[in-house]
Amino acid sequence: MNKYKRLMVLSFFLAFLFINVRSVNAFSKMNRIYGNNRYDTSVSVSEKNFTASDNVVIASGQSYADSLCAAPLAKKLNAPIILVQKNLNEKAKNEILRLKAKNAYIIGGNGVVSTSVETELKAKGLNISRISGVDRFGTSIEVAKKLNSFNKAFVVLGTNFPDAISVAPVASKDGTPIILTKKDSVPTIVKNYLKGKSITKSYVIGGPQVIKAEGINGISNVERIYGSDRYETNFKIVEKFSQSTLNSIYFASGKDFPDALVASAIAGKQGLPIVLVGDSVNLNMKQFLKGKLGATAGINVLGGEKVLSTALVNSIFTDNSKNDNGSKGNSENMDKASKKIKVCIDAAHGGNDKLSPIGSKGTKEEVVNLSLALKVGRILSDKGLEVFYTRTQDIYLSDSERVSKAKSEGCQLFISIRCNSYTSSSANGIETYYLQGNSSSEKLAKNIHEKIASGVDLKDRGYKPDAIHHILKDVNCPSALIFFGFITNPEDEAKISSSYFQETAAYAIAGGIINYVNSNSNNDDSKVTPTPNPNPSETVVCIDPGHGGYDPGAIGPSGVREKDITLKVALKVGQKLADKGVKVVYTRTSDTVSWPSDVSQDLRKRVDIASNAGSDYYISIHCNSATAAAYGIETYYCNINNSGGKSALLAKNVQDELKKIANYNRGVKTANWYVNKYAKCPSILTEIGFISNAKEEKFLQSSDGQEKIAELIANGILKTMGK
């Protein structure tokens, strides 16, 4: 090799080294915890976090069924979780000896963790406690019995692992049990056990597609937490339960359970979340973490490079305004809508629709359609458009019912999201249809399709006129049908079922819609609904009594329901405002509500009521709930939707009034509650006291207490209005 070639090779090597050093050091403190396999990784987690321990928790690394509920117990015992196969491997044996462990708690019956493991542990002088039930559901109850007293529970699907490992650090931190249930029924052993408990909050992890209403029947004080997939659900959990700032965090693969499971108790002890990562980092999670983590944050990566690459973890702080294919990859680089119109997002098929095709790998079109539709809607809402969905769960609707819904809601654009199918598996690609002869629909389809075609890695079949699909004609507004891949093509199926593809496609579709809206801001291609408030100079205040109907909210020690208190206070607030000449609208005026028994539709309907009334202010009234000792009053607003500081001012003025009667002034705080985030006006959520505190419950229930609270809230609102 001559010297010039050597110099070229050396230059290339140095450039490569420089690039990789920069990548690895995107965080100043990245710590990878891993072994040759899942069993060795569990030992590595133990070595990293324990110098010694009297206790060890033994769980199966082959089956998650019984292992899912182990984390809160491990945290209580201050014990590592060691994964085993049929026998203890040498590393596990040596680690247990190093810890000087005296007690081993085996999770699951003999069919889960064999008697040979128990025999080996006994031979090493350990006391054995086997915790098991007749099945995985029974085991979750037996583990719960070993915890200290609790008044909350996390309820998760027992036949899959992602939601359980997402919530395990939170459950561990608070000593809250993880209770397993079935998709469409509550196991008898679970139902009987919970009957004897005073549960003030049951966090159900997963939407109605994951756990149906029948799967939580009889479980009290339910609050669902879920997203469109396991990674979005993980984001929702991290967002809800994380500390205001994070100096460290854990990352684990969301494709399997072991690595996240063995670290969950440690993460809970440290008050840290575990972020699940698939083929990419959830975009909402990325934005959230950017505001929580700094360059000095400690990053703990669970598993080896093949399980979770350094480049993927570093991508959180990488400027990915463009994906490799040149498409816009996040909402920060997307213009806001220049005018506010209502867009109908239609997830095709659903329920018992026999025309909904299924891919060769079992991918259901109706599920993919809904997942993508919800992602598109979320982005459009963030960019200032009002979104209506024909469905948000797995239900069947005919085309005429979809059209009727869109019309009755006054939608000005209609986007139907679908997958294609064909008798031949070779057919592939994306295509978009518009109503033949309708220039507005053609322009809409063109904007959307050009974004998708340049943004996703699928064959471009073009945008085309259509005279067959009557749904395009019947909606009477600009409309488009998007077929984003052939579910009957194995390669297309693999792509469209991935979270990464769906996020990319969602941003492309949303970008095309916004481009269309902005290019028509001076035209009237769509039917704009009239302003709901006939007197624009009149101030409208929307009062939202929290919970109601199917949802009782929190329940106090004497049985008082939050929904009853919030309604009484809300009506009093409204009357006091009306007496001052303010126009008042309510999201509900009784315990009969205008929305179905579904949390997402419930919250969306409340915001829609306020928006349709042209509200200038939105006040949501709630009671707080925690331990019996917690007390005080606090008021929240959303930083993302601060309306030029008006939400913060409203929160301050209301809290300044309420603190006059507060046992403890808990102050003004920020949070991304749905109603505050998506209200189209300055908005707050006020927690008027702890219903879980017997003294405050009594005050909240009393007519005198409700009168005083209502008067102070009204005073704060009037002060904000300058009255």
PAKOL-877729 format. One record per residue (C-alpha): residue in one letter; x, y, z. Coordinates in steps of 0.02 Angstrom, whole numbers, padded with zeros to 5 digits, always signed. Layout:
N
AXYZ/...
// end
This chain:
723
M+00000+00000+00000/N+00078+00168-00050/K+00081+00317+00066/Y-00062+00406-00023/K-00177+00257+00002/R-00122+00245+00183/L-00164+00429+00209/M-00335+00405+00129/V-00373+00255+00239/L-00312+00346+00394/S-00417+00499+00351/F-00571+00392+00327/F-00539+00301+00491/L-00519+00463+00588/A-00676+00535+00511/F-00772+00377+00554/L-00703+00378+00731/F-00749+00560+00754/I-00926+00531+00694/N-00950+00384+00811/V-00876+00470+00963/R-00996+00614+00937/S-01141+00492+00925/V-01096+00394+01081/N-01069+00552+01180/A-01233+00638+01134/F-01268+00612+01320/S-01125+00639+01440/K-01179+00493+01550/M-01235+00344+01448/N-01232+00181+01542/R-01272+00019+01453/I-01327-00126+01564/Y-01327-00293+01476/G-01268-00472+01468/N-01252-00607+01337/N-01438-00645+01357/R-01588-00593+01459/Y-01533-00699+01608/D-01361-00620+01612/T-01439-00447+01592/S-01543-00476+01749/V-01381-00517+01841/S-01298-00360+01770/V-01442-00253+01834/S-01422-00332+02006/E-01232-00306+02006/K-01254-00125+01957/N-01378-00083+02094/F-01347-00197+02243/T-01193-00223+02349/A-01290-00348+02455/S-01470-00398+02484/D-01558-00513+02605/N-01691-00549+02474/V-01700-00598+02291/V-01853-00614+02181/I-01846-00760+02059/A-01951-00748+01900/S-01962-00841+01736/G-01868-00766+01590/Q-01963-00876+01468/S-02142-00827+01509/Y-02203-00656+01561/A-02370-00718+01627/D-02329-00723+01813/S-02177-00609+01806/L-02273-00452+01757/C-02335-00414+01933/A-02168-00445+02022/A-02093-00269+02019/P-02188-00187+02165/L-02144-00334+02277/A-01960-00326+02227/K-01957-00142+02271/K-02040-00173+02439/L-01912-00308+02479/N-01769-00201+02412/A-01725-00352+02306/P-01660-00381+02130/I-01762-00482+02006/I-01662-00630+01941/L-01728-00718+01786/V-01712-00906+01771/Q-01743-01045+01648/K-01774-01224+01702/N-01618-01214+01809/L-01511-01078+01888/N-01364-01035+01776/E-01192-01008+01850/K-01200-00819+01842/A-01365-00817+01936/K-01295-00934+02069/N-01139-00828+02091/E-01240-00668+02101/I-01353-00738+02237/L-01198-00790+02334/R-01120-00618+02309/L-01277-00535+02375/K-01271-00646+02531/A-01457-00673+02505/K-01556-00762+02640/N-01730-00768+02563/A-01791-00809+02388/Y-01966-00762+02331/I-02016-00867+02181/I-02153-00791+02073/G-02266-00922+01993/G-02305-01105+02014/N-02200-01258+01973/G-02248-01248+01791/V-02175-01072+01781/V-02019-01089+01890/S-01973-01272+01913/T-01946-01363+02077/S-01765-01391+02026/V-01734-01205+02045/E-01814-01211+02216/T-01705-01362+02263/E-01545-01273+02208/L-01589-01119+02310/K-01627-01222+02464/A-01461-01310+02444/K-01376-01141+02457/G-01463-01108+02622/L-01599-00989+02564/N-01774-00985+02637/I-01901-01009+02499/S-02069-00922+02479/R-02164-00970+02323/I-02299-00846+02276/S-02423-00915+02152/G-02606-00934+02110/V-02705-01054+02005/D-02660-00949+01852/R-02575-00784+01808/F-02725-00685+01871/G-02721-00774+02037/T-02534-00747+02051/S-02558-00559+02029/I-02678-00563+02177/E-02559-00665+02284/V-02420-00540+02249/A-02538-00396+02293/K-02572-00478+02461/K-02386-00467+02501/L-02382-00278+02479/N-02419-00149+02612/S-02591-00069+02622/F-02641+00024+02464/N-02790+00120+02397/K-02744+00120+02213/A-02716-00016+02085/F-02649-00032+01909/V-02757-00148+01803/V-02674-00219+01647/L-02709-00352+01518/G-02638-00517+01578/T-02612-00590+01404/N-02482-00466+01342/F-02335-00378+01423/P-02307-00198+01355/D-02432-00103+01463/A-02379-00195+01621/I-02194-00156+01600/S-02234+00025+01556/V-02322+00051+01721/A-02211-00062+01828/P-02090+00077+01885/V-02237+00186+01940/A-02320+00041+02031/S-02154-00002+02114/K-02122+00175+02171/D-02289+00189+02261/G-02308+00007+02316/T-02462-00010+02207/P-02510-00183+02145/I-02517-00232+01962/I-02679-00329+01941/L-02702-00436+01787/T-02870-00449+01699/K-02941-00523+01540/K-02990-00429+01384/D-03177-00461+01400/S-03206-00518+01579/V-03141-00493+01756/P-03074-00655+01832/T-03176-00706+01983/I-03025-00707+02097/V-02985-00528+02048/K-03164-00470+02070/N-03180-00549+02241/Y-03014-00480+02303/L-03047-00302+02248/K-03221-00304+02327/G-03141-00301+02498/K-03026-00155+02458/S-03059+00031+02468/I-02987+00076+02299/T-02994+00263+02266/K-02917+00250+02093/S-02902+00104+01973/Y-02785+00150+01831/V-02833+00040+01684/I-02688+00033+01563/G-02748+00010+01385/G-02895+00070+01283/P-03060-00017+01247/Q-02978-00118+01108/V-02855-00191+01234/I-02972-00211+01383/K-03156-00200+01345/A-03282-00128+01467/E-03322-00306+01519/G-03140-00328+01569/I-03157-00196+01705/N-03338-00226+01752/G-03357-00202+01940/I-03187-00119+01961/S-03214+00049+02045/N-03150+00226+02011/V-03079+00187+01841/E-02962+00302+01747/R-02901+00235+01580/I-02728+00278+01517/Y-02689+00229+01339/G-02626+00279+01170/S-02637+00216+00992/D-02503+00083+01021/R-02387+00017+01158/Y-02264+00160+01133/E-02395+00296+01139/T-02468+00214+01296/N-02294+00213+01371/F-02281+00399+01331/K-02448+00434+01414/I-02390+00345+01573/V-02221+00431+01577/E-02303+00600+01546/K-02431+00575+01683/F-02321+00506+01822/S-02148+00578+01792/Q-02065+00706+01903/S-02056+00886+01840/T-01872+00860+01793/L-01772+00702+01762/N-01588+00685+01798/S-01586+00506+01737/I-01694+00385+01638/Y-01703+00205+01577/F-01727+00145+01398/A-01781-00031+01352/S-01846-00123+01201/G-02034-00128+01189/K-02028-00285+01083/D-01998-00403+01229/F-02020-00399+01418/P-01863-00460+01510/D-01746-00309+01511/A-01880-00185+01563/L-01950-00306+01693/V-01786-00333+01788/A-01752-00146+01799/S-01929-00090+01842/A-01912-00104+02031/I-01745-00011+02026/A-01821+00125+01917/G-01968+00138+02037/K-01851+00153+02186/Q-01759+00294+02097/G-01922+00377+02042/L-01875+00357+01859/P-01977+00298+01709/I-01932+00164+01583/V-01954+00223+01404/L-02000+00086+01282/V-01922+00097+01109/G-01971+00005+00951/D-01899+00036+00779/S-01895+00220+00826/V-01928+00332+00975/N-02110+00387+00989/L-02117+00567+00926/N-02223+00628+01072/M-02099+00548+01190/K-01954+00634+01103/Q-02034+00805+01123/F-02078+00768+01304/L-01903+00709+01350/K-01821+00858+01267/G-01905+00966+01397/K-01860+00848+01540/L-01682+00792+01505/G-01524+00893+01488/A-01354+00850+01415/T-01296+00796+01588/A-01438+00673+01614/G-01392+00494+01656/I-01451+00377+01519/N-01470+00193+01565/V-01491+00079+01414/L-01554-00095+01454/G-01490-00230+01337/G-01350-00242+01211/E-01322-00145+01051/K-01422-00270+00949/V-01570-00252+01066/L-01567-00061+01074/S-01438+00035+00973/T-01344+00187+01037/A-01391+00281+00879/L-01575+00253+00913/V-01561+00317+01092/N-01458+00466+01035/S-01593+00509+00907/I-01695+00586+01047/F-01590+00743+01038/T-01545+00728+00855/D-01618+00859+00740/N-01729+00747+00637/S-01831+00883+00556/K-01809+00778+00401/N-01809+00590+00388/D-01685+00506+00273/N-01813+00510+00134/G-01834+00697+00148/S-02006+00703+00226/K-02044+00816+00370/G-02027+00712+00525/N-02102+00815+00665/S-02233+00946+00697/E-02107+01083+00739/N-02065+01094+00554/M-02247+01097+00499/D-02340+01260+00477/K-02491+01293+00585/A-02658+01301+00497/S-02695+01479+00442/K-02881+01459+00473/K-02978+01351+00593/I-03090+01226+00507/K-03161+01058+00557/V-03084+00902+00480/C-03165+00731+00485/I-03041+00588+00499/D-03123+00424+00451/A-03040+00259+00501/A-03119+00140+00376/H-03196-00028+00424/G-03204-00086+00605/G-03310-00198+00715/N-03390-00345+00625/D-03355-00276+00450/K-03330-00432+00345/L-03251-00330+00205/S-03102-00281+00312/P-02953-00380+00245/I-02820-00466+00352/G-02638-00481+00299/S-02540-00643+00287/K-02458-00604+00456/G-02624-00572+00539/T-02625-00382+00525/K-02804-00317+00529/E-02841-00170+00416/E-02970-00097+00536/V-02837-00089+00674/V-02705-00008+00564/N-02831+00118+00496/L-02882+00172+00671/S-02704+00185+00735/L-02652+00297+00590/A-02813+00400+00597/L-02786+00442+00781/K-02606+00494+00746/V-02659+00608+00603/G-02796+00686+00709/R-02676+00719+00853/I-02556+00813+00738/L-02695+00915+00658/S-02762+00963+00830/D-02589+01020+00882/K-02582+01129+00727/G-02744+01221+00763/L-02874+01121+00667/E-03030+01050+00745/V-03039+00862+00722/F-03187+00745+00722/Y-03168+00555+00708/T-03302+00442+00636/R-03239+00311+00759/T-03110+00302+00898/Q-03135+00119+00940/D-03170-00047+00856/I-03350-00022+00802/Y-03440-00051+00637/L-03512+00097+00542/S-03588+00094+00369/D-03529+00223+00242/S-03694+00314+00257/E-03673+00324+00446/R-03498+00396+00423/V-03565+00526+00302/S-03707+00569+00420/K-03586+00594+00566/A-03472+00707+00463/K-03619+00812+00404/S-03700+00829+00574/E-03535+00888+00647/G-03517+01020+00511/C-03352+00949+00447/Q-03271+01048+00307/L-03146+00916+00250/F-03165+00728+00246/I-03015+00610+00246/S-03043+00422+00242/I-02893+00314+00288/R-02886+00138+00218/C-02772-00005+00165/N-02782-00082-00007/S-02801-00267-00047/Y-02797-00376-00202/T-02810-00559-00251/S-02627-00557-00302/S-02499-00529-00164/S-02384-00440-00287/A-02492-00282-00294/N-02415-00146-00188/G-02400+00041-00158/I-02501+00193-00104/E-02636+00286-00197/T-02759+00425-00159/Y-02931+00453-00235/Y-03036+00609-00255/L-03211+00643-00321/Q-03206+00649-00510/G-03245+00823-00576/N-03224+00909-00407/S-03075+01029-00415/S-03069+01056-00226/S-03061+00870-00191/E-02928+00849-00324/K-02823+00987-00247/L-02842+00909-00074/A-02793+00736-00138/K-02644+00808-00232/N-02576+00897-00077/I-02595+00743+00031/H-02529+00617-00094/E-02374+00715-00141/K-02328+00724+00043/I-02355+00538+00070/A-02266+00486-00089/S-02110+00583-00041/G-02121+00537+00142/V-02141+00347+00150/D-02049+00204+00069/L-02189+00130-00037/K-02223+00124-00223/D-02312+00281-00285/R-02471+00232-00378/G-02526+00414-00394/Y-02683+00513-00352/K-02834+00472-00458/P-03014+00526-00495/D-03152+00412-00432/A-03336+00401-00474/I-03374+00238-00383/H-03352+00274-00196/H-03515+00365-00155/I-03442+00421+00012/L-03336+00550-00084/K-03490+00626-00162/D-03610+00613-00016/V-03507+00709+00113/N-03532+00872+00015/C-03360+00941+00056/P-03183+00918-00012/S-03137+00736+00020/A-03003+00607-00012/L-02983+00419+00010/I-02805+00369+00056/F-02752+00189+00024/F-02582+00182+00108/G-02516+00013+00053/F-02579-00162+00011/I-02611-00265+00165/T-02611-00418+00051/N-02429-00383+00004/P-02310-00453+00137/E-02183-00311+00120/D-02317-00175+00125/E-02401-00263+00272/A-02239-00264+00374/K-02214-00078+00343/I-02390-00015+00375/S-02405-00113+00537/S-02248-00032+00611/S-02262+00114+00730/Y-02120+00207+00642/F-02205+00197+00472/Q-02371+00254+00544/E-02292+00405+00630/T-02205+00453+00467/A-02363+00429+00365/A-02466+00526+00491/Y-02354+00678+00479/A-02358+00667+00289/I-02548+00658+00283/A-02568+00798+00410/G-02441+00904+00316/G-02537+00884+00154/I-02701+00932+00238/I-02624+01087+00316/N-02544+01137+00150/Y-02716+01126+00070/V-02798+01228+00208/N-02664+01363+00203/S-02666+01375+00013/N-02854+01405+00023/S-02853+01527+00168/N-02922+01666+00057/N-03045+01554-00032/D-03200+01464+00025/D-03181+01290-00048/S-03257+01213+00106/K-03418+01245+00199/V-03375+01350+00349/T-03495+01333+00494/P-03565+01497+00562/T-03493+01570+00721/P-03591+01487+00863/N-03599+01643+00970/P-03715+01768+00883/N-03648+01910+00990/P-03456+01908+00973/S-03438+02048+01101/E-03523+01940+01233/T-03404+01842+01345/V-03445+01657+01355/V-03380+01550+01498/C-03389+01360+01489/I-03404+01274+01659/D-03355+01091+01657/P-03407+00985+01808/G-03277+00845+01809/H-03330+00663+01783/G-03516+00618+01775/G-03628+00483+01704/Y-03532+00319+01691/D-03382+00397+01780/P-03406+00434+01967/G-03232+00506+01987/A-03148+00483+02155/I-03250+00422+02304/G-03223+00487+02480/P-03209+00384+02639/S-03394+00407+02676/G-03447+00364+02498/V-03465+00540+02428/R-03439+00541+02240/E-03331+00671+02156/K-03451+00690+02009/D-03593+00746+02126/I-03487+00878+02212/T-03415+00950+02051/L-03588+00966+01974/K-03660+01059+02124/V-03513+01178+02133/A-03513+01206+01944/L-03697+01253+01940/K-03670+01377+02081/V-03520+01454+01992/G-03622+01471+01833/Q-03766+01554+01923/K-03650+01682+02004/L-03573+01724+01836/A-03744+01737+01753/D-03797+01857+01890/K-03655+01969+01832/G-03713+01965+01652/V-03593+01830+01591/K-03656+01702+01466/V-03626+01527+01537/V-03627+01358+01453/Y-03602+01191+01542/T-03529+01028+01480/R-03664+00944+01585/T-03803+01004+01700/S-03852+00836+01772/D-03784+00661+01791/T-03851+00620+01618/V-03709+00650+01496/S-03707+00673+01307/W-03557+00560+01274/P-03529+00372+01274/S-03442+00277+01414/D-03270+00304+01340/V-03139+00419+01415/S-03068+00484+01252/Q-03239+00526+01180/D-03292+00596+01349/L-03150+00722+01355/R-03163+00765+01171/K-03348+00801+01187/R-03319+00921+01332/V-03195+01020+01228/D-03313+01017+01078/I-03456+01087+01183/A-03347+01233+01235/S-03283+01261+01059/N-03454+01252+00976/A-03520+01381+01099/G-03378+01501+01055/S-03317+01500+01234/D-03192+01631+01290/Y-03144+01540+01451/Y-03150+01357+01504/I-03152+01305+01687/S-03149+01121+01735/I-03192+01083+01916/H-03126+00927+02004/C-03091+00854+02175/N-02920+00785+02214/S-02884+00611+02283/A-02730+00530+02358/T-02691+00466+02532/A-02805+00507+02678/A-02674+00630+02742/A-02662+00734+02582/Y-02752+00902+02584/G-02760+01072+02500/I-02816+01160+02341/E-02722+01178+02176/T-02758+01244+02003/Y-02683+01189+01837/Y-02658+01264+01666/C-02571+01197+01512/N-02409+01277+01452/I-02437+01210+01277/N-02604+01302+01266/N-02573+01457+01372/S-02668+01575+01255/G-02535+01710+01268/G-02525+01696+01456/K-02712+01708+01484/S-02729+01530+01549/A-02592+01564+01677/L-02677+01726+01730/L-02845+01640+01748/A-02765+01502+01852/K-02678+01629+01964/N-02834+01732+01993/V-02941+01580+02036/Q-02808+01504+02148/D-02780+01671+02237/E-02964+01669+02282/L-02974+01486+02331/K-02822+01493+02443/K-02925+01602+02561/I-03016+01446+02619/A-02882+01315+02582/N-02814+01209+02723/Y-02656+01214+02620/N-02618+01320+02467/R-02543+01197+02343/G-02524+01335+02215/V-02537+01352+02027/K-02460+01211+01924/T-02443+01159+01744/A-02500+00995+01669/N-02557+00932+01499/W-02733+00881+01550/Y-02830+00846+01390/V-02965+00976+01418/N-02837+01113+01450/K-02723+01061+01308/Y-02859+01056+01175/A-02980+01192+01231/K-02983+01333+01104/C-02978+01468+01237/P-02893+01509+01403/S-02927+01359+01514/I-02892+01291+01687/L-02928+01138+01792/T-02952+01171+01978/E-02942+01037+02112/I-03052+01110+02250/G-02997+00992+02389/F-02954+00812+02430/I-03108+00703+02435/S-02995+00566+02505/N-02966+00672+02661/A-03111+00649+02783/K-03108+00830+02843/E-03103+00903+02668/E-03233+00779+02607/K-03353+00843+02740/F-03323+01024+02687/L-03341+00983+02502/Q-03505+00894+02535/S-03580+01036+02638/S-03691+01169+02560/D-03590+01303+02648/G-03427+01235+02579/Q-03495+01223+02403/E-03563+01400+02412/K-03397+01471+02470/I-03297+01377+02339/A-03416+01432+02200/E-03408+01613+02252/L-03218+01615+02254/I-03202+01529+02084/A-03326+01653+02010/N-03229+01798+02086/G-03068+01736+02006/I-03152+01720+01835/L-03230+01893+01847/K-03064+01969+01897/T-02984+01892+01743/M-03122+01966+01636/G-03094+02137+01713/K-03263+02139+01799/
// end
